[in-house]
Amino acid sequence: MKKARRALLGRSLKPVRIACINYAEEMMSEQVMARLTAALQKCYDEHFLPVWGYPVDLDVTRKPKPTDWQLVYFDDATHKNFLGRHELTHRGQPISKIFLKALSKDDPVSLAASHELFEMVLDPMANLWADKTRHTQYAYEVCDAVEEDAFVVNDLPMSNFVYPSWFEPFKHPRGTKFDHMGLLKEPFSMTEGGYVIKKVNGRRLIKQFGSPEKRRRFNAEDRRGHRSEFRDPQGKHHPGRRAAKR
């Protein structure tokens, strides 16, 4: 059943190799990097893979192969290896970035890394949308709606994520799960610590928050290099806007 589902979704059964690269010289040692990557692999294989069906192999390296996707850790967005575009490496492969100095004390690196990993695998280009109505679409982001909720793997907090049912606007049978931790009760909903990105009438992008407190925390974050900024052409940190100002 899992094989059939993967084939229908259009990807090879061969695992995607994701190079995990540590450029965060100040904030993360190689030992911590190895422990984190092992926990991410276990979390992915035991929790995310059975739900979504895309296998990956995480490999700690400083020399990624041309076909590798990348999960890259930086101290901040001033690093010499920081790439302006969020979604592709210079070889044209998907990439996600975690900036450790931008993380708050309530946002451990494992939570941010699992969030980025899960979302990159399902929507590598950050360009997929799910229809709720004829006029409203939701960004195909699997962690944003529940991003402050976590479960533990190898003593490290990992990001909650939504299930395929979350993107389906029709009525579901009683007992349907919409997220991994079972916190949500219907499609396109969110927890108090979550947010969603909506597109209205094919043009206008709106960020909707689970609570006023979440909005304040979000607005205080350094969003450079984040997927939400790439989705919004009018976003302050969108690469196209930055290039236009040069």
C-alpha positions as CSV (number, residue, x, y, z in Angstrom):
1,M,0.0,0.0,0.0
2,K,2.8,2.4,0.9
3,K,4.6,1.6,-2.4
4,A,1.5,2.2,-4.4
5,R,1.0,5.5,-2.7
6,R,4.5,6.7,-3.3
7,A,4.3,5.7,-7.0
8,L,1.1,7.6,-7.4
9,L,2.7,10.7,-5.8
10,G,5.3,10.6,-8.5
11,R,8.6,10.0,-6.7
12,S,11.2,7.2,-6.9
13,L,11.2,4.6,-4.1
14,K,14.9,5.2,-3.8
15,P,15.6,7.5,-0.7
16,V,16.5,11.1,-1.4
17,R,20.0,11.8,0.0
18,I,20.0,14.9,2.1
19,A,23.4,16.4,3.0
20,C,23.4,17.8,6.5
21,I,26.1,20.6,6.6
22,N,27.2,22.4,9.7
23,Y,28.5,25.9,9.1
24,A,27.4,27.0,12.6
25,E,30.9,27.1,14.0
26,E,30.0,29.1,17.1
27,M,26.7,27.5,18.0
28,M,27.0,23.8,17.3
29,S,29.8,21.2,17.7
30,E,30.2,18.2,15.4
31,Q,29.2,15.9,18.3
32,V,25.9,17.8,18.7
33,M,25.4,17.8,14.9
34,A,25.9,14.0,14.8
35,R,23.4,13.4,17.7
36,L,20.9,15.8,16.1
37,T,21.1,14.1,12.7
38,A,20.7,10.6,14.2
39,A,17.6,11.8,16.1
40,L,16.2,13.5,12.9
41,Q,16.6,10.3,10.9
42,K,14.9,8.2,13.6
43,C,12.0,10.8,13.9
44,Y,11.6,10.8,10.1
45,D,11.6,7.0,9.7
46,E,9.3,6.2,12.6
47,H,6.9,9.2,12.5
48,F,6.9,11.1,9.3
49,L,7.6,8.4,6.7
50,P,4.6,6.1,7.6
51,V,2.3,9.1,7.1
52,W,3.7,10.8,4.0
53,G,5.7,8.1,2.3
54,Y,8.9,9.8,1.0
55,P,12.1,8.0,2.2
56,V,15.2,10.1,2.9
57,D,18.8,9.4,4.0
58,L,20.4,12.1,6.1
59,D,24.2,12.3,5.8
60,V,26.5,14.6,7.8
61,T,29.1,16.0,5.3
62,R,30.9,19.1,4.2
63,K,31.1,17.8,0.6
64,P,27.6,17.3,-0.8
65,K,27.2,15.4,-4.0
66,P,25.7,17.2,-7.0
67,T,22.4,15.4,-6.6
68,D,22.1,15.9,-2.9
69,W,19.4,18.0,-1.3
70,Q,20.8,20.0,1.6
71,L,19.9,20.8,5.2
72,V,22.3,23.5,6.2
73,Y,23.0,25.0,9.7
74,F,24.4,28.6,10.0
75,D,25.1,30.8,13.0
76,D,23.3,33.6,11.2
77,A,22.5,35.0,7.7
78,T,25.9,36.8,7.4
79,H,27.9,33.6,6.8
80,K,30.0,33.6,3.6
81,N,28.2,30.4,2.4
82,F,24.7,31.8,2.9
83,L,22.8,31.6,-0.4
84,G,20.4,34.4,-1.3
85,R,17.7,32.1,-2.7
86,H,16.1,29.8,-0.1
87,E,14.9,27.0,-2.2
88,L,17.8,25.8,-4.5
89,T,21.5,25.1,-4.2
90,H,23.8,26.5,-6.9
91,R,23.4,23.1,-8.6
92,G,19.7,23.5,-8.7
93,Q,18.8,21.1,-5.8
94,P,16.4,21.8,-2.9
95,I,17.9,23.4,0.2
96,S,16.7,24.4,3.7
97,K,18.6,26.5,6.2
98,I,18.5,26.8,10.0
99,F,20.0,30.0,11.6
100,L,20.9,29.1,15.2
101,K,21.4,32.6,16.5
102,A,17.9,33.5,15.3
103,L,16.3,30.8,17.4
104,S,14.7,31.7,20.7
105,K,15.2,29.8,24.0
106,D,11.8,28.2,23.3
107,D,12.8,27.1,19.8
108,P,15.5,24.4,20.1
109,V,17.5,23.6,17.0
110,S,15.9,20.1,16.7
111,L,12.4,21.7,16.6
112,A,13.5,24.1,13.8
113,A,15.5,21.4,11.9
114,S,12.6,18.9,11.9
115,H,10.3,21.6,10.8
116,E,12.5,22.5,7.8
117,L,13.2,18.9,6.9
118,F,9.5,17.9,6.8
119,E,8.5,20.9,4.8
120,M,11.3,20.7,2.3
121,V,10.6,17.0,1.6
122,L,6.9,17.6,0.8
123,D,7.2,20.9,-1.1
124,P,10.9,21.4,-2.2
125,M,10.2,24.6,-4.2
126,A,7.7,26.1,-1.7
127,N,5.3,26.6,-4.5
128,L,2.4,24.2,-3.8
129,W,-1.1,25.3,-2.6
130,A,-4.2,23.4,-1.5
131,D,-7.7,24.6,-2.4
132,K,-10.1,25.3,0.5
133,T,-12.6,27.1,-1.6
134,R,-12.7,28.5,-5.2
135,H,-11.1,31.7,-4.0
136,T,-8.9,30.6,-1.1
137,Q,-5.8,28.4,-1.2
138,Y,-3.5,27.4,1.7
139,A,0.3,27.0,1.4
140,Y,1.4,23.4,1.4
141,E,3.4,23.7,4.6
142,V,3.1,20.7,7.0
143,C,4.5,22.3,10.2
144,D,3.4,26.0,10.3
145,A,-0.1,25.3,11.6
146,V,1.3,23.4,14.6
147,E,4.9,24.7,14.7
148,E,5.1,25.4,18.5
149,D,3.9,21.9,19.4
150,A,6.4,19.1,19.8
151,F,6.9,15.4,20.6
152,V,10.2,13.9,21.8
153,V,12.6,11.6,19.9
154,N,15.9,10.6,21.5
155,D,15.3,13.2,24.2
156,L,15.1,16.0,21.6
157,P,11.9,17.9,20.7
158,M,10.6,17.4,17.2
159,S,8.0,19.5,15.3
160,N,4.5,18.3,15.2
161,F,3.2,18.1,11.6
162,V,-0.2,17.9,9.8
163,Y,-1.6,14.9,8.0
164,P,-2.9,14.7,4.4
165,S,-6.4,15.1,5.7
166,W,-5.6,18.6,6.9
167,F,-5.4,19.7,3.3
168,E,-8.8,18.1,2.4
169,P,-11.8,20.6,2.7
170,F,-14.5,17.9,2.8
171,K,-16.1,16.3,5.8
172,H,-14.1,13.4,7.4
173,P,-15.3,10.5,9.5
174,R,-15.2,10.9,13.3
175,G,-11.8,10.1,14.7
176,T,-9.8,11.3,11.7
177,K,-6.4,12.6,12.7
178,F,-5.4,16.0,11.2
179,D,-2.0,16.2,12.8
180,H,0.5,13.8,14.4
181,M,-0.2,14.8,18.0
182,G,-3.9,14.7,17.5
183,L,-4.5,18.4,18.5
184,L,-6.5,19.6,15.5
185,K,-10.1,18.8,14.9
186,E,-10.7,19.9,11.3
187,P,-8.9,20.8,8.0
188,F,-7.0,24.1,7.7
189,S,-7.1,24.7,11.5
190,M,-4.2,25.6,13.7
191,T,-3.1,25.6,17.3
192,E,-2.5,28.8,19.3
193,G,1.2,28.6,18.5
194,G,0.7,28.1,14.8
195,Y,0.0,30.2,11.7
196,V,-1.1,29.6,8.1
197,I,-0.4,31.4,4.8
198,K,-3.5,31.9,2.6
199,K,-3.7,33.1,-1.0
200,V,-7.0,34.9,-1.8
201,N,-8.3,35.3,-5.4
202,G,-5.0,34.0,-6.7
203,R,-3.0,37.0,-5.7
204,R,-3.2,38.4,-2.2
205,L,-1.3,36.6,0.5
206,I,-2.4,36.6,4.1
207,K,-0.8,35.3,7.2
208,Q,-3.3,34.1,9.8
209,F,-2.2,33.4,13.4
210,G,-3.5,31.1,16.1
211,S,-3.4,33.8,18.7
212,P,-2.3,37.5,19.2
213,E,0.7,36.2,21.2
214,K,1.8,34.1,18.2
215,R,1.5,37.1,15.9
216,R,3.7,39.2,18.2
217,R,6.3,36.4,18.4
218,F,6.3,35.9,14.6
219,N,6.7,39.6,13.9
220,A,9.7,39.7,16.2
221,E,11.6,36.9,14.4
222,D,14.4,37.3,11.9
223,R,12.7,35.8,8.8
224,R,15.7,36.0,6.4
225,G,15.9,32.8,4.3
226,H,12.6,31.4,5.6
227,R,10.1,29.6,3.3
228,S,7.3,32.0,4.2
229,E,9.3,34.9,2.8
230,F,10.0,33.1,-0.4
231,R,6.3,32.4,-0.9
232,D,5.4,36.1,-0.7
233,P,6.8,38.2,-3.6
234,Q,6.0,41.3,-1.4
235,G,7.7,39.9,1.7
236,K,10.4,42.1,3.2
237,H,13.0,39.3,2.8
238,H,11.9,37.8,-0.5
239,P,15.0,37.3,-2.7
240,G,13.5,39.0,-5.6
241,R,12.9,42.2,-3.6
242,R,16.4,42.1,-2.2
243,A,17.8,41.8,-5.8
244,A,15.7,44.6,-7.1
245,K,17.0,47.0,-4.4
246,R,20.7,46.4,-5.3
